[in-house]
Amino acid sequence: MILAVFFLLIIKHFVCDFALQGRFSQTHDKHLLTSHKGHLHATDHAVGTALVFLFASSWALAQGQKIFTTIIVFAVLDYILHFLVDWLKNNFVLANNWEAESRSFWILTSIDQCMHTVCYLLYVILFDIYFF
């Protein structure tokens, strides 16, 4: 079950980070803590994470466990961490004057994607220890 949750979080990540993100305005303000685009993007991730843990919790509920808080806890955690990782990346890009065409930008984007994946690994570990 734990691997299934991790796999679903990765799928959710690609849907939210690539398929859904482009629908927002093309303003480049995700370096701001008040970024409307950044908060909408983080909300996409929170909702997706809630759906993944709703699925996992419904399976656990069928087994007699009550872990509804899982849905809320991990959705809020994903909102916060996803927003912060993206905010840090965008501030680093801005501070170094990098453009999307530069190799440095894409190396940093790879690190950004790895950080998001590490967050999902953390969620799955916490889920296994505390909620499952």
KEPADREN-268174 format. One line per field, with one value per atom (N, C-alpha, C): x, y, z; residue number from 1; chain. Coordinates in Angstrom, 3 decimals, decimal comma. Layout:
REM residues N
X: [X  ...]
Y: [Y  ...]
Z: [Z  ...]
num: [NUM  ...]
chaine: [A  ...]
//
This chain:
REM residues 132
X: [0,824  0,000  0,866  1,952  2,813  3,413  3,870  4,428  3,354  2,137  1,035  0,785  0,832  0,640  1,765  3,000  4,133  3,971  3,609  3,405  2,301  1,197  0,098  0,529  1,350  1,853  2,740  3,542  4,399  3,541  2,535  1,629  0,930  0,438  -0,212  0,737  1,987  2,976  3,132  3,262  3,429  2,191  1,026  -0,205  -0,251  0,012  -0,072  1,074  2,282  3,437  3,540  3,014  3,181  1,865  0,869  -0,388  -1,220  -1,262  -2,143  -1,484  -0,192  0,473  0,388  0,392  0,400  -0,880  -1,939  -3,202  -3,243  -2,285  -2,248  -1,622  -1,791  -1,228  0,279  0,810  2,229  3,104  2,557  3,374  4,412  5,556  6,659  6,867  5,916  5,992  6,100  6,457  6,505  7,670  8,462  9,518  8,964  7,691  7,053  6,221  6,235  5,401  3,914  3,600  2,211  1,783  2,560  2,287  0,960  0,029  -1,264  -1,050  -0,196  0,110  0,734  1,648  2,298  1,330  0,407  -0,571  -1,590  -2,000  -2,910  -2,243  -0,985  -0,230  -0,094  0,229  0,344  -1,010  -2,081  -3,428  -3,733  -3,321  -3,471  -2,807  -1,597  -0,863  -1,550  -2,045  -2,732  -3,991  -4,761  -5,980  -5,627  -4,612  -4,176  -3,701  -2,946  -2,464  -3,627  -4,598  -5,792  -6,510  -6,601  -7,258  -6,488  -5,159  -4,347  -4,566  -4,532  -4,698  -6,154  -7,102  -8,496  -8,623  -7,978  -7,951  -7,319  -6,151  -5,444  -6,242  -6,846  -7,629  -8,891  -9,502  -10,713  -10,380  -9,234  -8,801  -8,571  -7,922  -7,665  -8,982  -9,913  -11,219  -11,942  -11,823  -12,431  -11,807  -10,579  -9,893  -10,202  -11,074  -11,461  -10,669  -9,811  -9,015  -9,685  -9,552  -10,103  -8,935  -8,620  -7,455  -7,790  -8,955  -9,374  -8,392  -7,771  -6,831  -5,675  -5,386  -4,334  -4,561  -5,801  -6,138  -5,773  -6,158  -5,905  -4,420  -3,802  -2,404  -1,485  -1,605  -0,688  -1,015  -2,276  -2,626  -2,020  -2,145  -1,583  -0,055  0,534  1,989  2,483  1,772  2,182  2,028  0,954  0,760  1,954  2,298  3,372  4,723  5,066  6,386  6,506  5,436  5,525  5,700  4,933  5,060  6,482  7,015  8,352  9,458  9,393  10,418  10,378  9,186  9,069  9,511  9,162  9,541  11,066  11,708  13,175  13,814  13,304  13,845  13,723  12,553  12,334  13,173  13,397  14,279  15,725  16,145  17,500  17,705  16,702  16,769  16,856  16,027  16,014  17,338  17,834  19,079  20,271  20,239  21,354  21,104  19,945  19,606  19,606  19,117  19,099  17,851  18,011  16,895  16,592  15,384  14,971  15,842  16,567  17,432  18,788  19,111  20,449  20,520  21,679  21,916  21,741  22,174  22,051  20,595  19,730  18,298  17,771  18,158  17,649  18,257  19,486  20,076  19,302  19,012  18,232  16,818  16,228  14,893  14,935  16,001  16,158  16,241  16,972  17,072  15,702  14,985  13,631  12,725  12,775  11,946  12,365  13,656  14,131  13,635  13,643  13,155  11,677  10,884  9,466  9,306  10,127  10,058  10,466  11,475  11,888  10,738  10,000  8,833  7,822  7,578  6,630  7,131  8,424  8,998  8,773  8,974  8,719  7,259  6,324  4,897  4,600  5,156  4,888  5,472  6,662  7,273  6,424  6,022  5,175  3,832  3,265  1,995  2,139  3,218  3,455  3,639  4,363  4,650  3,432  2,773  1,775  0,312  0,042  -1,352  -1,777  -0,846  -1,248  -1,185]
Y: [-1,200  0,000  1,262  1,233  2,409  2,765  1,772  2,047  2,603  2,126  2,644  4,108  4,482  5,889  6,746  6,272  7,013  7,177  6,106  6,150  7,146  7,135  8,074  9,526  9,738  11,094  11,578  10,682  11,052  11,384  10,567  10,845  12,183  12,401  13,674  14,841  14,650  15,717  16,113  15,128  15,438  16,101  15,667  16,298  17,761  17,998  19,365  20,253  19,703  20,533  20,806  19,920  20,106  20,339  19,513  19,654  20,831  21,059  22,099  23,467  23,506  24,770  25,802  25,384  26,307  27,104  26,739  27,446  28,788  29,047  30,309  31,393  32,615  33,732  33,548  34,165  34,011  34,987  35,577  36,449  35,600  36,191  35,485  36,083  35,801  36,391  35,343  34,105  33,047  33,219  34,268  34,583  35,380  35,788  36,559  35,640  35,895  35,111  35,377  36,487  36,848  36,459  35,647  35,268  34,515  35,118  34,480  33,176  33,220  32,036  30,940  31,315  30,340  29,671  30,462  29,905  29,031  29,419  28,573  27,242  27,313  26,111  25,192  25,776  24,980  24,384  25,103  24,582  23,378  23,425  22,256  21,042  21,246  20,137  19,655  20,576  20,191  19,378  19,813  19,090  17,700  17,640  16,349  15,410  15,936  15,134  14,672  15,555  15,173  14,012  14,060  12,973  11,657  11,728  10,521  9,935  10,780  10,267  9,937  10,520  10,096  8,650  8,371  6,999  6,054  6,423  5,573  5,433  6,521  6,481  5,652  5,699  4,901  3,417  3,050  1,656  1,286  2,165  1,902  1,892  2,750  2,781  1,451  0,885  -0,420  -1,508  -1,259  -2,211  -1,938  -0,953  -0,642  0,480  1,148  2,246  3,576  4,526  5,858  6,839  7,267  8,141  9,327  9,914  11,044  12,214  12,390  13,502  13,417  12,215  12,027  12,930  12,997  13,775  15,240  15,783  17,191  17,453  16,619  16,830  16,856  15,859  15,787  16,810  17,183  18,231  19,570  19,899  21,163  21,124  20,009  19,874  20,025  19,415  19,525  20,951  21,622  23,024  23,865  23,743  24,561  24,229  22,943  22,560  22,808  22,551  22,788  24,276  25,098  26,538  27,000  26,533  26,971  26,506  25,272  24,781  25,611  25,855  26,667  28,106  28,650  30,020  30,135  29,169  29,181  29,083  28,179  28,017  29,326  29,930  31,158  32,315  32,392  33,426  33,191  31,939  31,615  31,960  31,651  31,979  33,493  34,220  35,686  36,292  35,803  36,340  36,118  35,039  34,723  35,141  35,757  36,256  35,153  33,984  32,861  32,897  32,486  32,364  30,886  30,592  29,201  28,472  29,219  28,608  28,182  28,608  28,317  26,923  26,334  25,015  25,069  26,143  26,295  26,257  26,884  26,883  25,445  24,651  23,289  22,371  22,639  21,888  22,199  23,479  23,876  23,300  23,259  22,669  21,180  20,501  19,086  18,923  19,805  19,775  20,052  21,018  21,349  20,111  19,394  18,196  17,099  16,977  16,000  16,360  17,646  18,078  17,744  17,950  17,595  16,086  15,296  13,842  13,418  14,073  13,790  14,115  15,172  15,504  14,361  13,796  12,693  11,469  11,227  10,131  10,370  11,597  11,959  11,700  12,099  11,882  10,405  9,594  8,160  7,541  7,979  7,472  7,875  9,144  9,603  8,883  8,683  7,962  6,547  5,897  4,519  4,446  5,407  5,382  5,781  6,882  7,463  7,172  6,860  6,784  5,437  4,568  3,331  2,146]
Z: [0,000  0,000  0,000  0,757  0,866  -0,489  -1,237  -2,568  -3,499  -3,358  -4,179  -3,876  -2,608  -2,219  -2,799  -2,689  -3,251  -4,763  -5,443  -6,887  -7,246  -6,516  -6,779  -6,530  -5,511  -5,257  -6,407  -6,965  -8,096  -9,314  -9,588  -10,707  -10,490  -9,270  -8,914  -9,161  -8,805  -8,965  -10,437  -11,300  -12,721  -13,303  -12,889  -13,368  -12,911  -11,627  -11,093  -11,570  -11,652  -12,008  -13,508  -14,324  -15,764  -16,496  -16,258  -17,001  -16,515  -15,206  -14,663  -14,523  -14,294  -13,968  -15,093  -16,330  -17,460  -17,636  -16,918  -17,101  -16,372  -15,506  -14,782  -15,641  -15,227  -15,977  -16,122  -17,115  -17,407  -16,617  -15,558  -14,713  -13,995  -13,807  -13,146  -11,764  -10,862  -9,531  -8,428  -8,788  -7,783  -6,804  -6,986  -6,028  -4,846  -4,943  -3,877  -2,987  -1,689  -0,779  -1,014  -1,663  -1,943  -3,359  -4,025  -5,410  -5,533  -6,257  -6,513  -7,286  -8,283  -9,094  -8,232  -7,371  -6,498  -5,541  -4,990  -4,057  -4,776  -5,981  -6,756  -7,112  -7,491  -7,835  -6,612  -5,463  -4,236  -3,844  -4,123  -3,845  -4,720  -5,995  -6,870  -6,238  -5,743  -5,133  -3,862  -3,055  -1,816  -2,115  -3,097  -3,462  -4,007  -4,855  -5,388  -4,294  -3,353  -2,231  -1,368  -1,152  -0,387  -1,071  -2,391  -3,123  -2,992  -3,056  -2,889  -1,497  -0,475  0,882  1,199  0,488  0,601  0,128  -0,992  -1,502  -0,481  0,023  0,988  2,282  2,726  3,957  3,802  2,616  2,411  2,465  1,964  2,053  3,516  4,266  5,685  6,476  6,095  6,761  6,566  5,393  5,126  5,998  6,455  7,332  8,809  9,066  10,439  11,086  10,336  10,884  10,556  11,461  11,233  11,153  9,948  9,768  8,865  9,065  8,253  8,349  9,513  9,676  8,689  8,217  7,223  6,020  5,565  4,374  4,593  5,732  6,033  6,287  7,120  7,513  6,296  5,429  4,295  3,211  3,071  2,106  2,535  3,815  4,321  4,243  4,623  4,553  3,120  2,177  0,775  0,268  0,669  0,272  0,721  1,978  2,556  1,911  1,890  1,371  -0,125  -0,880  -2,318  -2,605  -1,908  -2,098  -1,753  -0,635  -0,202  -1,148  -1,614  -2,552  -3,835  -4,370  -5,584  -5,343  -4,185  -3,834  -3,758  -3,108  -3,021  -4,401  -5,230  -6,580  -7,358  -7,317  -8,076  -7,560  -6,271  -5,731  -6,134  -6,181  -6,600  -8,072  -8,904  -10,332  -10,511  -9,787  -9,888  -9,400  -8,281  -7,712  -8,633  -9,412  -10,303  -11,748  -11,972  -13,311  -14,366  -14,004  -14,930  -15,797  -17,025  -17,973  -18,174  -18,642  -18,847  -19,872  -20,685  -21,693  -21,120  -19,918  -19,377  -18,752  -18,838  -18,248  -16,737  -16,108  -14,651  -14,203  -14,985  -14,674  -14,646  -15,616  -15,705  -14,659  -14,260  -13,147  -11,870  -11,651  -10,474  -10,540  -11,718  -11,880  -11,534  -11,892  -11,528  -10,015  -9,372  -7,904  -7,291  -7,847  -7,400  -7,475  -8,586  -8,751  -7,768  -7,520  -6,530  -5,129  -4,807  -3,492  -3,319  -4,357  -4,276  -4,056  -4,740  -4,587  -3,182  -2,624  -1,247  -0,281  -0,561  0,269  0,238  -0,942  -1,047  -0,302  -0,355  0,411  1,908  2,350  3,751  4,116  3,249  3,534  3,696  2,807  2,850  4,122  4,510  5,748  6,947  7,003  8,108  8,119  6,952  6,827  7,353  6,996  7,445  8,951  9,522  10,956  11,790  11,412  12,279  11,918  10,670  10,254  9,720  9,456  8,790  9,731]
num: [1  1  1  2  2  2  3  3  3  4  4  4  5  5  5  6  6  6  7  7  7  8  8  8  9  9  9  10  10  10  11  11  11  12  12  12  13  13  13  14  14  14  15  15  15  16  16  16  17  17  17  18  18  18  19  19  19  20  20  20  21  21  21  22  22  22  23  23  23  24  24  24  25  25  25  26  26  26  27  27  27  28  28  28  29  29  29  30  30  30  31  31  31  32  32  32  33  33  33  34  34  34  35  35  35  36  36  36  37  37  37  38  38  38  39  39  39  40  40  40  41  41  41  42  42  42  43  43  43  44  44  44  45  45  45  46  46  46  47  47  47  48  48  48  49  49  49  50  50  50  51  51  51  52  52  52  53  53  53  54  54  54  55  55  55  56  56  56  57  57  57  58  58  58  59  59  59  60  60  60  61  61  61  62  62  62  63  63  63  64  64  64  65  65  65  66  66  66  67  67  67  68  68  68  69  69  69  70  70  70  71  71  71  72  72  72  73  73  73  74  74  74  75  75  75  76  76  76  77  77  77  78  78  78  79  79  79  80  80  80  81  81  81  82  82  82  83  83  83  84  84  84  85  85  85  86  86  86  87  87  87  88  88  88  89  89  89  90  90  90  91  91  91  92  92  92  93  93  93  94  94  94  95  95  95  96  96  96  97  97  97  98  98  98  99  99  99  100  100  100  101  101  101  102  102  102  103  103  103  104  104  104  105  105  105  106  106  106  107  107  107  108  108  108  109  109  109  110  110  110  111  111  111  112  112  112  113  113  113  114  114  114  115  115  115  116  116  116  117  117  117  118  118  118  119  119  119  120  120  120  121  121  121  122  122  122  123  123  123  124  124  124  125  125  125  126  126  126  127  127  127  128  128  128  129  129  129  130  130  130  131  131  131  132  132  132]
chaine: [A  A  A  A  A  A  A  A  A  A  A  A  A  A  A  A  A  A  A  A  A  A  A  A  A  A  A  A  A  A  A  A  A  A  A  A  A  A  A  A  A  A  A  A  A  A  A  A  A  A  A  A  A  A  A  A  A  A  A  A  A  A  A  A  A  A  A  A  A  A  A  A  A  A  A  A  A  A  A  A  A  A  A  A  A  A  A  A  A  A  A  A  A  A  A  A  A  A  A  A  A  A  A  A  A  A  A  A  A  A  A  A  A  A  A  A  A  A  A  A  A  A  A  A  A  A  A  A  A  A  A  A  A  A  A  A  A  A  A  A  A  A  A  A  A  A  A  A  A  A  A  A  A  A  A  A  A  A  A  A  A  A  A  A  A  A  A  A  A  A  A  A  A  A  A  A  A  A  A  A  A  A  A  A  A  A  A  A  A  A  A  A  A  A  A  A  A  A  A  A  A  A  A  A  A  A  A  A  A  A  A  A  A  A  A  A  A  A  A  A  A  A  A  A  A  A  A  A  A  A  A  A  A  A  A  A  A  A  A  A  A  A  A  A  A  A  A  A  A  A  A  A  A  A  A  A  A  A  A  A  A  A  A  A  A  A  A  A  A  A  A  A  A  A  A  A  A  A  A  A  A  A  A  A  A  A  A  A  A  A  A  A  A  A  A  A  A  A  A  A  A  A  A  A  A  A  A  A  A  A  A  A  A  A  A  A  A  A  A  A  A  A  A  A  A  A  A  A  A  A  A  A  A  A  A  A  A  A  A  A  A  A  A  A  A  A  A  A  A  A  A  A  A  A  A  A  A  A  A  A  A  A  A  A  A  A  A  A  A  A  A  A  A  A  A  A  A  A  A  A  A  A  A  A  A  A  A  A  A  A  A  A  A  A  A  A]
//
